[in-house]
C-alpha cells in the first residue's frame, strides 16, 4: 500500500472525527472531546474562537489550582457551561477566574464550584493548555449551516423529524447513502471518459471504507444520545430561618424534597443512574428504567445547612440505552461510568458492520471500463438478496 495514501487517509479520518466531535459539542452544548471558547475571558491563554481538548472528569483525575475547567455555572452569564481557571479551593468548592478577568467568579454572584458541576478539564502539557487556533470559528459556521439545512428540510417536507439530534442522525445516514450511490454512478461516468484502449483503471472505492465511516458516525451519535441528556444538574436554594412554600427556600437544618424528571428522550428505553455529587443530598431511587417515549420521577432530598444563605446542591445523571440487561449495565457502571457506553457502542458498531457487510458485501467498486456494465439498480437488488 502506498505510504503517502495511507498517511493521507489516516489524517483525513482523524480530521473527520475531530470535526464531528466539535460539531456535536457545539450543536448540543456539551464538551464532546474538543470544545472552544466564545469570549475573551481566558485571553491570552484562549482567544475567542480557540479550541481545546476537553477531557471528561471521569478520566481527567482530581482538579487542582491552575487547571482550566469546564463547569456548569449557576449565575455566571445566565448559567450554562463556562471555561475558567481554578485559582483556589474552599470547603464549599473551587474558586475560579478567567485569565483576563481582574476578579474571581465568586466575587460576583457565582457560588463556589462543587465537583459535581465540573464537566471536563482542558488538556494541559507542561502546564500549558493545548490550543487549537480558530476551530471555534469553523465550527460556528458549520453548525449554522447544518442548522439552516435542518430548518429548510423541516419546512419543505412539513415535519419536525429533521430537527434536533434525531434529525442530525437522519442527515448523517442520508449523506452516507447518497455518497455511496454517487460513487457507484461515478464508476460508469468515469469509465466512459477513459480512453478506449485503457482496459482498467486501478482506482477503487471499498465498501469497507463506506461502512466504517457510517459505523463511526453511528457510534458518535449513539454516544451523544447517552452523554448529552445526562450530566450534572444543580439546585440553587436558600437556607432560611423560616419555612416557606417556595421550593427553592428550605428552613435551616431541615430537608425538602424536589422532583427530578428523567425522560427517555426518544423511542428507545433507557437506564438512568442518579448519584448525589454534593453533601446534604440523597436520591431515591438511584436507578430507574424509563420506557421509550415516557418519563420517570426521582425524588431528590436536600438538607439545608444550619447557617442561612444561598447554597447549591447537585446530582449527576448517567444515562444508557437499554440495549443490555439492567443488571449488566449496573455492573459495568460499578466498574466505571463510561464502561456501559463503550460496551453498547461496540455492540452497535459490530452489529451495524455485520448487517452492512451482509447487504453490501466487501468486494470493491472498481472504477474500470466494462463492455457490459451492471446497472446500479441491479446491484442494489443483489445487496438485498
N, C-alpha and C positions, 0 to 999 in steps of 0.2 A: 504494500500500500504506500502511496506517495506520502512522505512525511509532511510536506507542506499542506497537502489537502487534509491530512489528519489533524494537524495543529489548527488549521482554519476551522474545521468542524467543531473541535473542542472549544475554541474561543467563541464561536457562534452559539453553541449550546449554553455556555456559561453566561453570555450576554443576554440570551433569551430568558434564562432562569432568573437572572437579576432583574430584568425588565418586568417580568411577570410578578415577581415579588414586590417590586416598587409600586406597580400599578395596583396590585391587590391592597397593599398598605394604604395607598393614597385614597382609593375609592372607598375602603371600608373603615378608615380612620383608626387603624391599628398599626403598630410597628411590626412589619412582616419581613424580618431578615434584613432589609435595607429600608431606612427611613430618611427623612430630610427635615430641615428647619425652614420656616417661612418668614421669620422675623430676624432682626439683628441683635437680639438679646444675648446671644452667645458669641458675638463678634469679639475678638478676631479668630477665635477657635473655629467657629462655624458661621460663615456668612449666609445671608438669606439665599435659599435655594441649594445650599450644600447638602450632600447626602452623607450618611454614616451607617456603619454596621450595627444594627440593634440586636444585642444578644439577650434572649429571654432570661428572666430572673431565675428560672428553674435550673439553668446551666451556667449562669454568669457568676455564681458564687456570692459571698457576702458583699454588701455595699459598704464602702469606706469613704471618708472625706477625700475629695479630689476626683471621685468618679463622676462622670456625666451620666445622668439617668433620665429615662422617660417615665414620667409619673402622671397619674390621673389627678389633675388639680381639682380642688373643691370650688374655690372662688377666683383663682388667678385666670385672667382673660375670660371670665364667664364659665370656667370649668373646661374639662377636656384634657387631652394629652399635652404635656409641656416637657421640653427638653432643657434641663438646667443642671448645674454642677452642685454636688453635695459639699457644703463648706463647714458643716458641724453636725453634731448629734446630741439630742437630749433624751430624757426618759419618754417624752411624748412622740418622738420621731426625729427625722432628719431635717436639718436646716439647709435650704437650697438658695441658689442665686445664679442669675445669668451672668456670664463673664463681663458683659458690657454694662451691667446694672450696678449702681452705687450702693444699693441696699439689698438685703435679703428678701425673699418672698414672704417670710414670716414677719418682717417689719410692716407688711401690709395686712391684708385680710386672710391670707392663706395660712391654715394651721400647719404645724409640723407634719412632715410626710411620713406616715407609718409604712412599714414594709409591705403591707398588703396593697398599697396603692402604686407600688413601683412595678411597671410593666417590663422594662428592659434596661440594660446598661449599654452605653456606647463602647464599642471595641476600642481599646487603647493599647498601643505598643510603645514601650519605653516611656509611659506617662503621657503620650500624645494621642489624641483622638485620630483614628483613621478616617480621613476626609475624602469624599468623592465629589469633586467640584462640579457644580452646575447640574447635578442629577435632578434636583427638585424642579428646575425649570422645564426639563424634558418631560418629567412625569406629569406635571400640571397640564402641559399641553396635550399629552397623550390621553390623560384621564378625561380632559374636557372633550376630546374628540370621540372617545368611547361613549361618554355620557350623551353627547349630541346624537350619535348613531342610535343609541338605545331609544332616545326620545323620538327620533324620526321613525324608527320601525314601529314603536308603540302607537304613534299617531296614524301611521299609514295603514296598519293592519287592525287598528281599533282594539288593541289588547294591551294589558299591562304585563304580559308574560315576558316581554323583552326587558323590563326594568329590574333594577336591583341585582343582587348576586345571582339569583336563578337565571335572570336574563343574560348575564355575562356567561353563564355555563352554555346556554343555547348558542350564543355568538361564537364562543371558542370552538365548540364542536362543529358548528356550521362552517366556520372558517377552515377547520381541518378537512372536512368532507369536500368542500369546494376546491381546496388546494389539491387534493388527491385527484379529483375528477379533471381539473385543468391540466395536471401533469400527464394524465393519460391521454387527453386530447392533444397535448403538445407532441406526443410521440408521432402521431400521424402528420401533423403540420410540419414538424421539423424534418421528418424523413423525406417529405415531398420536396423540400428545398435543397436536399442533398444532391450532389452530382450523381447521375445515373450509373456511373462506373464505380461508385463507392458502395461496397456491399454491406458495410456495417459501421455504425458509429459506436464507439466503445463506452460512451456515457450511459448511465442507468440511474433510475430512481428506485430505491429499495423500499418495499413495504415496511421493512423493519424500521426505517427512519421515520416514516409517517406514523406508524403505530407507536413507536417510542415517544415521539413528540406529543401525540394525543394522550398517551398514558401519563406523561409528566404534567400536562395541563389538568387532567382529571385529578391527579393526586394533589396538586396545588389548590384546586377549587374545593376538594373534599376537606383538606386540612383547614382552609379558610372557613368552611362552614362549621367546623368544630371549634376553632380557636377564636374567631371574631365575636360570635354571640356570647362567649364565655368571658372570663377575666374578672377583674375586681369591681365590686360595687360598694360605694361609700355612702354611709348615712351620717349626715350632719345633724346634731341635736344640741339642745340647751339643757344643762343641768340646773334646774330651778329650785327655789326654796318652796314653791307651792306647786300643787298638782294642776294639770291643765288637760283639756280635751285635745289640744293640738298634738298631733302625733310626733312632732319634732321637739316637743318640750317634755322632759322627764323630771319628776321630782327627785332631788338629790338623794342618793342612797337607795333608790327603788329601781324597778325594772319596768320595761314596756315592750310589748310585742309589736313587731312590724311584719307585714306580709310581703314576701319576696316571690314574684311570679317567675316561673321557669317555663317558657314556651318551647315548642318543638321547632318553630320557625320553618316549617316545611312539611311535606307529606311523609317523611321518614321518622320513626320513633327514635328518641334519644335517651341516653342515660346521663343524668347530671349528678355531680358530686359537689356539694356546697360546704366549704370549710371556713370557720372564723379565722381572720388574719389579724385581729387586734384584740386586746384584752377587754373583758367585760361583755363578750358576745357569745351566745350559744345558738345553735341552729337545730331545728327539728322539722322533718327528718333530714339527715345529712346526705342521703342518697335517694334519688327519685327516678322513676321510669315514666317518660312522657310519651303517650301515643302520638302518632303523626297528626298534625293539624290541631292539637289540643294544648292545654296548659296545665300546670300543676303548681299549687301554692306551697311555699315553705315558710315556716314561722321563725323569724329572727328575733331573739330576745336580747335586748340591750340593757346593760346595767349602767346607771348614771353614777359618776364618781361622787364622793361626799362633798367635794368643793363645787360651787356654782361656776358656770362659764360655758363657753362654746367648745364642743368636742366633736370628734369624728370616730365612727366605728366602721369597720369594713369586713367584707366577706369575699371569698374568691370562689367563683364557679368554674368547674371543669366540665366540659361537655363532650360526649362521644356519641357517634351514630351507633344505634343498637344493632350492629351487624355481627356482634358476638354475644354469647350469653352474658347476662348481667354479672354473674359471679366471676366469669373470666375477666371482664372489664375491670371489676373492682380489685381483683387480684393483681392485674397488671398495673393498675393505678397505685396500689400499695407499694409496688416496687419503684415506680417513678411516674409522675403525672403525664409525661409525654409518651410513655410506652404504649398505652392503648391506641393512641393516634398513629404511631409508627406501624403497629401490627395491622390496624384497619387499612392504612394506606397500602401496605404490602399486599394484603389480601385483595383489595380492589384493583391494584395495579396488575397483579398477576392474573386475576380473573379477566380483566379487560384485554390483556395481551393474548391470553389463550383464546378468547372469543374472537378477537380481531384476526388472529392468525388462521383460525378455522374458517372464517368468512373470506378473507383476502388472500391467504397463502403467503409464502415467503419468497416466491420467485420474483426477481427484479423486473421492473418495467424497463426494457431496453429501448433506447431511442435509436432504433435501426430501421433501415428501409426493407420492407417486406412486399413481395409481389401481391400477396393477398392478406392485407392486414385484418385482424379480428376486430369488428366493431366494438365500441365501448359498451353498448347495451348488452352484447353477448357476454362480455367479461363480467359485468355486474350480475347477470343471471347465474353465471357459473359460480360466483362467490357464494350464492345462497343455496346452491345445490348440496 
